């Protein structure tokens, strides 16, 4: 089973709202990722969790707050977002370790900030 | 950081035609993947190919790590092959960096 599940698939929120994106995998992977993709651009790395610890934060604004409650779950908490944060947010997982191995992506959560 | 360049940026094919997509990268890598992004945004794994050659049906890929490039071959293209093809590489631990993509349209 090579599946990464993301919810919700679509989210519309106002600039004062607080919402969360969720990601789940049951492949026994120990590395999980959040990527952001704007229209007609490639995905850009936001965060990497390795063995449930935040290992990479690509200078992402604090209005995005990641959380890894356990090895199967990854959340992205959203607060006070701006319209320019509207994008496709992609979660991925891989086996982890020194050589990350193959990444598997979820279907994405398409976020619109009004 | 590592630079990843894909060519061509756009490609239009007639159904049944063959094509070659290229990915150049600027440093040694320990991971290289090819993805197809469908119109709904999902990234579908095509190949995990840090070196060597692999084939899967009408698709095949070759990575020449010493010369820092990878090629994706699509034979007998179909309209369902349309979408964006991304090459992505990892050069340090878990940081997978994407190229700019090749946007493919296959016409019936």
Interface residues (C-beta under 8 A of the other chain):
Chain A: X2 X31 X33 X37 X42 X43 X44 X45 X48 X50 X55 X56 X88 X90 X92 X94 X96 X98 X99 X100 X101 X102 X103 X104 X105 X106 X107 X108 X110
Chain B: X30 X31 X33 X35 X40 X41 X42 X43 X45 X48 X86 X88 X90 X93 X94 X95 X96 X97 X98 X99 X100 X101
